Amino acid sequence: MIEYALNFGFVCVALALLMNLYRLTVGPTTADRVLAVDTMAINAIALLVLFGIGQATAMYFEGALLFAMFGFVSTVAYCKFVLRGDIIE
Protein backbone atom coordinates (compact mmCIF):
# COMPACT_ATOMS: atom_id res chain seq x y z
CA MET A 1 0.00 0.00 0.00
CA ILE A 2 2.84 2.41 0.75
CA GLU A 3 4.19 1.91 -2.77
CA TYR A 4 0.92 3.15 -4.26
CA ALA A 5 0.91 6.18 -1.99
CA LEU A 6 4.53 6.98 -2.87
CA ASN A 7 3.86 6.63 -6.59
CA PHE A 8 0.82 8.89 -6.28
CA GLY A 9 2.94 11.42 -4.39
CA PHE A 10 5.68 11.32 -7.02
CA VAL A 11 3.13 11.91 -9.80
CA CYS A 12 1.53 14.82 -7.94
CA VAL A 13 4.87 16.49 -7.23
CA ALA A 14 5.98 15.96 -10.83
CA LEU A 15 2.82 17.67 -12.08
CA ALA A 16 3.40 20.53 -9.65
CA LEU A 17 6.96 20.90 -10.95
CA LEU A 18 5.70 21.05 -14.52
CA MET A 19 3.19 23.74 -13.62
CA ASN A 20 5.92 25.70 -11.83
CA LEU A 21 8.19 25.37 -14.85
CA TYR A 22 5.40 26.81 -16.99
CA ARG A 23 5.01 29.75 -14.60
CA LEU A 24 8.77 30.25 -14.60
CA THR A 25 8.96 30.50 -18.38
CA VAL A 26 5.70 32.36 -19.08
CA GLY A 27 5.35 34.44 -15.90
CA PRO A 28 4.66 38.04 -16.91
CA THR A 29 6.48 39.62 -13.96
CA THR A 30 9.66 39.01 -12.06
CA ALA A 31 7.66 38.34 -8.90
CA ASP A 32 5.90 35.42 -10.65
CA ARG A 33 9.25 33.96 -11.59
CA VAL A 34 10.64 34.32 -8.06
CA LEU A 35 7.58 32.60 -6.62
CA ALA A 36 7.88 29.83 -9.20
CA VAL A 37 11.50 29.17 -8.27
CA ASP A 38 10.65 29.19 -4.56
CA THR A 39 7.79 26.75 -5.11
CA MET A 40 10.05 24.53 -7.20
CA ALA A 41 12.47 24.40 -4.28
CA ILE A 42 9.63 23.34 -1.99
CA ASN A 43 8.62 20.65 -4.49
CA ALA A 44 12.22 19.42 -4.64
CA ILE A 45 12.15 19.13 -0.85
CA ALA A 46 8.96 17.07 -1.14
CA LEU A 47 10.67 14.81 -3.69
CA LEU A 48 13.59 14.28 -1.32
CA VAL A 49 11.25 13.39 1.52
CA LEU A 50 9.26 11.00 -0.66
CA PHE A 51 12.44 9.36 -1.88
CA GLY A 52 13.68 9.06 1.71
CA ILE A 53 10.45 7.33 2.71
CA GLY A 54 10.75 4.98 -0.25
CA GLN A 55 14.37 4.09 0.53
CA ALA A 56 13.73 3.92 4.31
CA THR A 57 16.77 6.02 5.19
CA ALA A 58 17.15 9.26 7.14
CA MET A 59 19.91 10.67 4.94
CA TYR A 60 17.44 12.18 2.49
CA PHE A 61 15.60 13.97 5.30
CA GLU A 62 18.81 15.70 6.32
CA GLY A 63 19.36 16.67 2.70
CA ALA A 64 15.82 18.05 2.57
CA LEU A 65 16.52 20.21 5.61
CA LEU A 66 19.71 21.58 4.05
CA PHE A 67 17.91 22.23 0.78
CA ALA A 68 15.13 24.05 2.66
CA MET A 69 17.62 26.35 4.36
CA PHE A 70 19.42 27.04 1.10
CA GLY A 71 16.14 27.69 -0.72
CA PHE A 72 14.98 30.16 1.93
CA VAL A 73 18.22 32.12 1.93
CA SER A 74 18.41 32.25 -1.86
CA THR A 75 14.80 33.41 -2.19
CA VAL A 76 15.32 36.19 0.36
CA ALA A 77 18.55 37.28 -1.34
CA TYR A 78 16.94 37.36 -4.78
CA CYS A 79 13.92 39.30 -3.52
CA LYS A 80 16.23 41.81 -1.86
CA PHE A 81 18.17 42.15 -5.11
CA VAL A 82 14.98 42.70 -7.12
CA LEU A 83 13.65 45.31 -4.68
CA ARG A 84 16.83 47.24 -3.93
CA GLY A 85 19.26 46.33 -6.67
CA ASP A 86 21.92 45.33 -4.15
CA ILE A 87 22.21 42.33 -1.85
CA ILE A 88 24.90 43.57 0.54
CA GLU A 89 24.27 46.95 2.09
Backbone as CSV, one residue per row, in Angstrom:
resi,resn,N_x,N_y,N_z,CA_x,CA_y,CA_z,C_x,C_y,C_z
1,MET,0.809,-1.191,0.000,0.000,0.000,0.000,0.858,1.264,0.000
2,ILE,1.988,1.226,0.700,2.841,2.407,0.751,3.439,2.720,-0.622
3,GLU,3.655,1.677,-1.429,4.193,1.906,-2.767,3.221,2.708,-3.620
4,TYR,1.931,2.404,-3.500,0.923,3.149,-4.263,0.863,4.604,-3.810
5,ALA,0.941,4.814,-2.513,0.914,6.176,-1.988,2.146,6.957,-2.430
6,LEU,3.309,6.313,-2.420,4.525,6.982,-2.868,4.467,7.304,-4.354
7,ASN,3.984,6.369,-5.147,3.863,6.631,-6.587,2.887,7.771,-6.860
8,PHE,1.775,7.797,-6.133,0.824,8.892,-6.284,1.465,10.218,-5.888
9,GLY,2.246,10.214,-4.814,2.942,11.421,-4.386,3.957,11.894,-5.409
10,PHE,4.709,10.955,-5.992,5.682,11.323,-7.025,4.988,11.938,-8.241
11,VAL,3.865,11.375,-8.642,3.135,11.909,-9.797,2.609,13.306,-9.499
12,CYS,2.066,13.504,-8.303,1.535,14.822,-7.941,2.638,15.879,-7.891
13,VAL,3.765,15.535,-7.308,4.870,16.490,-7.228,5.450,16.758,-8.613
14,ALA,5.495,15.749,-9.465,5.980,15.958,-10.835,5.061,16.905,-11.605
15,LEU,3.761,16.743,-11.436,2.820,17.670,-12.080,2.982,19.082,-11.539
16,ALA,3.193,19.206,-10.242,3.403,20.526,-9.654,4.677,21.164,-10.195
17,LEU,5.725,20.370,-10.373,6.961,20.902,-10.946,6.765,21.366,-12.383
18,LEU,5.985,20.622,-13.145,5.703,21.049,-14.523,4.919,22.353,-14.561
19,MET,3.947,22.489,-13.669,3.189,23.743,-13.619,4.071,24.910,-13.176
20,ASN,4.995,24.644,-12.253,5.921,25.698,-11.833,6.884,26.070,-12.953
21,LEU,7.307,25.097,-13.717,8.187,25.373,-14.850,7.471,26.238,-15.884
22,TYR,6.195,25.973,-16.087,5.402,26.808,-16.993,5.346,28.241,-16.470
23,ARG,5.085,28.411,-15.177,5.005,29.752,-14.597,6.358,30.443,-14.655
24,LEU,7.428,29.679,-14.537,8.769,30.253,-14.604,9.074,30.790,-15.990
25,THR,8.653,30.077,-17.013,8.960,30.505,-18.378,7.987,31.551,-18.906
26,VAL,6.712,31.479,-18.513,5.696,32.363,-19.082,5.383,33.537,-18.161
27,GLY,5.725,33.434,-16.888,5.354,34.443,-15.903,5.571,35.863,-16.388
28,PRO,4.527,36.689,-16.348,4.657,38.039,-16.913,5.539,38.970,-16.080
29,THR,5.674,38.732,-14.786,6.483,39.624,-13.962,7.611,38.857,-13.293
30,THR,8.549,39.615,-12.768,9.661,39.007,-12.057,9.190,38.339,-10.765
31,ALA,8.185,38.925,-10.135,7.658,38.335,-8.897,7.084,36.945,-9.157
32,ASP,6.421,36.752,-10.294,5.905,35.424,-10.648,7.038,34.422,-10.801
33,ARG,8.111,34.859,-11.389,9.250,33.960,-11.587,9.931,33.611,-10.264
34,VAL,10.044,34.591,-9.365,10.641,34.318,-8.057,9.782,33.336,-7.279
35,LEU,8.471,33.527,-7.304,7.576,32.604,-6.619,7.630,31.208,-7.226
36,ALA,7.779,31.130,-8.540,7.877,29.826,-9.195,9.144,29.093,-8.771
37,VAL,10.251,29.803,-8.692,11.502,29.171,-8.269,11.408,28.729,-6.815
38,ASP,10.803,29.556,-5.964,10.649,29.188,-4.561,9.754,27.963,-4.417
39,THR,8.681,27.911,-5.176,7.789,26.755,-5.114,8.457,25.512,-5.685
40,MET,9.309,25.679,-6.682,10.047,24.530,-7.201,11.013,23.986,-6.156
41,ALA,11.593,24.870,-5.360,12.473,24.401,-4.284,11.674,23.611,-3.249
42,ILE,10.483,24.068,-2.937,9.631,23.335,-1.993,9.236,21.982,-2.567
43,ASN,8.947,21.931,-3.850,8.616,20.652,-4.487,9.819,19.717,-4.510
44,ALA,11.010,20.263,-4.684,12.217,19.424,-4.639,12.414,18.848,-3.243
45,ILE,12.086,19.632,-2.221,12.154,19.129,-0.853,11.159,17.982,-0.681
46,ALA,9.959,18.149,-1.234,8.961,17.073,-1.145,9.448,15.816,-1.860
47,LEU,10.114,15.984,-2.995,10.666,14.812,-3.688,11.721,14.110,-2.844
48,LEU,12.576,14.888,-2.185,13.594,14.281,-1.322,12.951,13.516,-0.170
49,VAL,11.917,14.073,0.416,11.247,13.392,1.521,10.575,12.113,1.028
50,LEU,9.898,12.192,-0.111,9.257,10.996,-0.657,10.286,9.914,-0.989
51,PHE,11.408,10.331,-1.553,12.445,9.365,-1.880,13.043,8.761,-0.611
52,GLY,13.182,9.572,0.438,13.676,9.060,1.708,12.723,8.052,2.333
53,ILE,11.429,8.288,2.207,10.452,7.325,2.710,10.543,6.031,1.910
54,GLY,10.665,6.171,0.596,10.750,4.981,-0.254,11.997,4.154,-0.008
55,GLN,13.113,4.810,0.290,14.365,4.092,0.534,14.551,3.708,1.993
56,ALA,13.690,4.206,2.867,13.733,3.921,4.308,15.071,4.297,4.925
57,THR,15.540,5.512,4.615,16.775,6.019,5.188,16.575,7.479,5.596
58,ALA,17.301,7.901,6.626,17.153,9.263,7.140,18.073,10.257,6.441
59,MET,18.962,9.784,5.596,19.910,10.673,4.935,19.194,11.691,4.039
60,TYR,18.154,11.286,3.384,17.440,12.183,2.491,16.682,13.254,3.263
61,PHE,16.271,12.963,4.487,15.598,13.968,5.301,16.569,15.071,5.705
62,GLU,17.794,14.695,6.011,18.812,15.697,6.320,19.116,16.550,5.095
63,GLY,19.169,15.918,3.932,19.358,16.671,2.698,18.202,17.611,2.432
64,ALA,16.994,17.190,2.757,15.824,18.052,2.570,15.894,19.272,3.483
65,LEU,16.371,19.078,4.708,16.523,20.214,5.612,17.567,21.206,5.097
66,LEU,18.674,20.695,4.614,19.706,21.578,4.053,19.194,22.314,2.823
67,PHE,18.462,21.606,1.983,17.909,22.228,0.782,16.878,23.285,1.147
68,ALA,16.112,23.067,2.216,15.127,24.053,2.657,15.817,25.328,3.139
69,MET,16.893,25.168,3.894,17.622,26.349,4.357,18.233,27.113,3.193
70,PHE,18.827,26.392,2.269,19.423,27.037,1.103,18.360,27.735,0.251
71,GLY,17.221,27.094,0.065,16.143,27.693,-0.723,15.606,28.958,-0.089
72,PHE,15.464,28.963,1.236,14.976,30.155,1.928,15.949,31.315,1.773
73,VAL,17.217,31.054,2.015,18.220,32.123,1.932,18.333,32.654,0.506
74,SER,18.296,31.782,-0.478,18.415,32.249,-1.857,17.184,33.042,-2.291
75,THR,16.007,32.656,-1.839,14.804,33.414,-2.188,14.835,34.797,-1.553
76,VAL,15.236,34.891,-0.304,15.321,36.190,0.359,16.365,37.067,-0.323
77,ALA,17.501,36.496,-0.673,18.546,37.276,-1.335,18.084,37.772,-2.704
78,TYR,17.396,36.933,-3.455,16.943,37.359,-4.776,15.853,38.422,-4.675
79,CYS,14.957,38.280,-3.708,13.924,39.304,-3.518,14.546,40.633,-3.119
80,LYS,15.541,40.583,-2.260,16.227,41.808,-1.863,16.930,42.444,-3.056
81,PHE,17.517,41.631,-3.905,18.167,42.147,-5.111,17.153,42.789,-6.052
82,VAL,15.996,42.160,-6.219,14.977,42.704,-7.119,14.432,44.016,-6.570
83,LEU,14.226,44.098,-5.260,13.646,45.306,-4.677,14.633,46.458,-4.590
84,ARG,15.865,46.166,-4.184,16.831,47.242,-3.925,17.953,47.347,-4.941
85,GLY,18.177,46.308,-5.692,19.256,46.335,-6.669,20.611,45.970,-6.091
86,ASP,20.657,45.681,-4.799,21.916,45.333,-4.150,21.620,44.361,-3.022
87,ILE,22.444,43.342,-2.884,22.208,42.330,-1.853,22.896,42.732,-0.558
88,ILE,24.129,43.187,-0.644,24.903,43.565,0.540,24.835,45.080,0.687
89,GLU,24.405,45.502,1.858,24.273,46.948,2.089,25.556,47.547,2.590
